[in-house]
Amino acid sequence: MFNDCIKITRTTFLFASVVLMWGCSSTGDRARPDAVLSRKIEFAPRYNVERAIITVFRGDGFEMEPGSGMRGTFRFIREGDSLGQERFGDWFGSGVFLRAEVTLIEVEFGTHRVSCLLEAGNGENFEITQDGGGRARVLLRRIRKLAGVL
């Protein structure tokens, strides 16, 4: 009788684990590892890293979207222009919008990971892009440097 209870408990636990893993799995292609750029920042308080993210992206011509910055996710948008073409490439002309989703995660005390996902579109519809990845790497390096200074 006691052994039967243990078997039932194990089976129930295994079933619950499988259901939980299935329910938490990602169904989208939103965060493709090859499209997300990231940098590790050590020995900087979270507040300094947040200020650095905002300062660097605003300084590069991005506008912060309303409601951005909550729970470590910052969303910035920028419309293409001649300066944008110089910085990001010829594809970033007028009528093209670039949205950057920057995520800040505290890995351990004093160590953070800043990730950036770029999406290009016409202002309403956006798709993940790797164009402009070189510029995004530059911005992430600036964030790391500035976070250490603030």
N, C-alpha and C positions, 0 to 999 in steps of 0.2 A: 504494500500500500504506500509506504513512504517513498520507495523507489519510483512508483508511478507518478507521484506528485513532483518529484525532481525532474522526471522526463517531460512532464507537461509544462513545468516552469521553464525549462531550457528551450522547449519548442516555442513557447509563447515569446520568450525573450528573443530568439532567433528571428521569428516572424516580425516582431516589432522593429528589430534592427533593420531588416530588409526594407520594410515599408518606410521607415524614417529616411534611409539612404535614398530610396527612389523618390520620395517627396522633396528632398533637398537638392536633387541634381539639377543642373542647369540645362535648359532646353535651347537656349539661344547661342548665337555666334558673337554676342556682344563684346566679350572680353577675350578676343583671340590673343594668345600669348605673343604672337609675332607682331601684333599691332600696338601693344602696350609697351611704352618705354618707362623705365623706372630707375631711381637712384636711391641709395641708402644715405641717410644723414645721421651722423653720430654726434653725441655731446652737444645737443641743442634742445632747448625747451620747445614744447609743442607750439606755444604762442609765437615764438620767433620763426618757426617754420611756416606757420599760417601767414604771418605778416610778410614773409619773404615770397611766398606763392603769390599773394595779392599784388605786392609791389612789382615783381618781375613781369607778370602777365599784363598788368595795367601799363607798365612802362613800355611794353612791346606793342601797344595799340589795341589790346583786347579790352572788352567791357565785361564786367562781372554780371552774370544773369541774376535777376531777383530771386531771393531765397537761397542763393548759393552760399556755401560755407558751412552748412549744417551737417553735423555728423561726419566731418572730415572729407566731404566731397565739394569741390569748387567747380563751377561751370563758367566758362568764359566764351565769348563769341567775338568774332572780328570779321568785317567785310573786306573783301579784296580790293586792293588799290595798287598804284605803282610801287610804293614802298613795300607793300606785302609781296609783290612779285619779285623784288630784289631779295627779300629775306626768305621766302618760302619756295619760289620758283615761278615760272611763267604761267602755270596752271591757275594761280591764285589771282585772277583779274577781277574786274568789276562784275558784280552780279553773283560772285561766288562767296559763300560764307564759310568760315572755318570755326568749328566749335571744339574747344579743348575741355575735357573732363579730367580734372586733377584730383587724385585721391590721396589722402594722407592717412597712413596707418602707423600706429605706434607698435613697433616690433617688440621692444623691451624698453625699460626705463632709460630715457635719453637717446634712444635709437629709433628713427622713423624711416619709413619707406614712402617715397613720393612717386606716384605713377601717373602717367599722362596718356590719354587716349584721344586721338585726333579724329574728327568727323568733318567731312566736307559736304556742302549741299547748297541749295538755292535759298535757304532761309526757313523753309518749312520741312523739307525732307533731307535727312542727313544719312550718309553712309560712312562707315569706318574707312579711313584712308591711311596709307603709309607715306603719302606725299607730304613733304614738310617735316619728316622725321628728323632730319639733320638740325633744323631750327629748334625743334622741340628738345633735342638733346642739349643744345646750347642753353635753352631756358632752364632746364633741370639743373645744369651745372651752376648757373647763376643763382638759383634758389639755394643750392647747397652752400655756396660761398657766402651769400647774404645772410643765411640763417646763422652762420657762425659769427657774424659781425654784429647783428642786432642785439 
